Amino acid sequence: MPMRLRITHTTTYDYDEPVPYALQQLRLTPKNGATQTVLAWQTTITGGKKELSFDDAHRNRVDLVSFEPGTRQIAVVSEGEVEVSDTAGVVGVQGGFMPLWMFLRQTALTRPGTASRKLVGQITPGTALERSHALMAAIHEAVRYETGISHVGWTAEDTLAAGHGVCQDLAHVFVTAARLMGLPSRYVSGYLMMPDRVVQEATHAWAEVHLPDLGWVGFDPTHNKCPDAAYVRIATGLDYAEAAPVTGTRFGRADERLSVALEVEQMQQ
């Protein structure tokens, strides 16, 4: 039975002096698809304005936001309701405008090295689905989830060398290794309803591979499971840089303080 989730995601930027100019790309609108239906969604900007919206090459909905000149604070609130079904991680056929071979391409964050090749060498032979499950389990075992230590610029090789990281890092390791195995793979950003709390500190990330007969299938090495009805897909890309909830640039020397408030809860049906 589908599950209906209510999500409120607030991101606030505070600056110690006025910012003369800034632009941000927001990828905060969940995708409609085989696993989920967006029932209602809106993004509200305080301290700036939405200039335009478009779909990128991965069919992510992108909002381009400008800051009001001289602002010291901007707040972005994305909220709505999404109905999600448990499909054992199966998303289905390729959408977007990119051919599947593009998802075998290396990026700066997913360039393989010795550690990635060693990890792939430990995966036992089997079907593509079996090897994907084995890879997810191997990463879950090799990389400890730990916040406050890794950096947003860490590569898959950095994460494997350190032996710890956050969900973004584990997803990059999976994407890197899957491509080494000859499987088209992509990074996924989204929301995850936690079983023990409504209030969270960050969004979630996992990976998807394109498998024969099934199409795209999700794998979450952080929790060693395929996504179920507690997962909401927002954006996909070759790596974090293409699927990050917020990217942008600004002018000025003001120091930036970022705060995030996220609530994900199940609604009564």
JONORWO-V980060 format. One record per pair of residues at least 24 apart in sequence whose ideal C-beta (glycine too) atoms are under 7 Angstrom apart, sorted by sequence separation. I is the first residue (numbers start at 1). GAP is how many residues later the second one is. D is the distance in whole Angstrom. If there is no record, write none. Layout:
I&GAP&D  I&GAP&D
//
This chain:
47&24&5  185&24&5  184&25&7  47&26&5  48&26&5  143&26&7  183&26&5  184&26&4  47&27&4  143&27&5  183&27&7  31&28&7  46&28&7  47&28&6  208&28&7  46&29&4  143&30&6  188&30&7  45&31&6  139&31&6  178&31&5  29&32&4  175&32&5  27&33&5  43&33&7  44&33&5  174&33&4  43&34&7  139&34&5  171&34&5  27&35&6  43&35&5  139&35&6  171&35&6  26&36&7  59&36&5  171&36&5  25&37&5  26&37&4  42&37&6  59&37&4  167&37&5  168&37&5  193&37&4  42&38&6  58&38&5  136&38&7  167&38&4  192&38&6  25&39&6  26&39&6  41&39&3  57&39&6  135&39&6  167&39&7  192&39&6  40&40&5  57&40&5  58&40&7  116&40&6  23&41&7  24&41&5  40&41&5  57&41&6  116&41&6  119&41&7  190&41&6  191&41&4  38&42&7  39&42&4  115&42&5  135&42&6  190&42&5  203&42&6  23&43&6  39&43&6  135&43&6  190&43&5  191&43&7  38&44&5  39&44&6  111&44&6  113&44&4  116&44&7  190&44&5  22&45&4  115&45&4  174&45&6  188&45&6  189&45&5  21&46&7  36&46&5  37&46&5  109&46&5  110&46&6  115&46&6  132&46&7  189&46&5  36&47&7  109&47&7  174&47&5  19&48&6  21&48&7  36&48&5  173&48&7  188&48&5  20&49&6  35&49&6  187&49&7  20&50&7  26&50&6  28&50&4  35&50&6  131&50&6  186&50&5  187&50&5  132&51&7  170&51&4  186&51&6  187&51&7  18&52&4  19&52&6  30&52&5  35&52&5  170&52&5  186&52&6  187&52&5  18&53&7  34&53&6  187&53&6  18&54&6  189&54&5  128&55&6  167&55&4  188&55&7  189&55&7  35&56&6  187&56&5  189&56&6  15&57&5  34&57&6  120&57&5  14&58&7  33&58&6  34&58&4  119&58&5  202&58&6  14&59&5  201&59&6  203&59&7  13&60&7  116&60&5  120&60&5  202&60&7  12&61&7  13&61&5  116&61&6  120&61&6  201&61&7  110&62&6  200&62&4  12&63&5  109&63&5  117&63&7  112&64&5  116&64&6  175&64&7  199&64&6  200&64&6  10&65&7  11&65&5  110&65&5  198&65&5  110&66&4  198&66&7  10&67&5  172&67&6  198&67&5  112&68&5  172&68&7  9&69&5  110&69&7  9&70&7  8&71&4  193&71&5  7&72&6  168&72&6  192&72&7  193&72&7  7&73&6  191&73&5  193&73&6  6&75&6  7&75&7  104&75&5  5&76&7  4&77&6  5&77&5  132&77&5  145&77&6  4&79&5  5&79&6  132&79&7  104&80&6  2&81&5  3&81&5  103&81&4  140&81&5  2&82&6  103&82&6  129&82&6  139&82&4  2&83&5  103&83&5  128&83&5  136&83&4  100&84&5  128&84&6  140&84&4  136&85&5  132&87&6  137&87&6  136&88&6  103&107&7  100&110&6  94&116&7  91&117&6  94&121&7  93&122&5  94&122&7  92&123&4  90&124&6  91&124&6  92&124&6  91&125&4  91&126&7  90&127&5  91&127&6  89&128&5  89&129&4  110&129&5  89&130&7  109&130&4  107&131&5  109&131&6  107&132&5  109&132&7  105&133&7  103&135&7  89&137&3  88&138&6  89&138&5  86&142&4  86&143&4  85&144&6  84&145&5  84&147&7  84&148&6  82&150&5  60&175&4  60&176&7  58&177&7  58&178&5  58&179&6  60&183&7  7&184&6  58&184&7  81&186&7  5&188&6  36&196&6  36&197&6  35&198&7  33&200&7  30&202&5  31&202&5  30&203&6  30&204&5  28&206&6  27&207&6  27&208&4  27&216&6  27&217&7  28&217&5  27&218&6  26&219&7  26&220&6  24&222&6  25&222&5  24&223&7  25&223&6  24&224&3  7&225&7  23&225&5  3&226&4  22&226&6  23&226&6  2&227&7  5&227&6  22&227&7  22&228&3  21&229&7  21&230&5  19&231&6  20&231&5  20&232&5  19&233&5  11&235&6  19&235&5  17&237&4  16&238&6  15&239&4  16&239&5  15&240&7  15&241&6  13&243&6  14&243&4  13&245&6  12&247&5  11&249&5  10&251&4  9&253&5  8&255&5  7&257&5  5&259&6  6&259&5  5&260&7  5&261&6  6&261&5  4&262&7  5&262&7  3&263&6  4&263&4  4&265&6
//
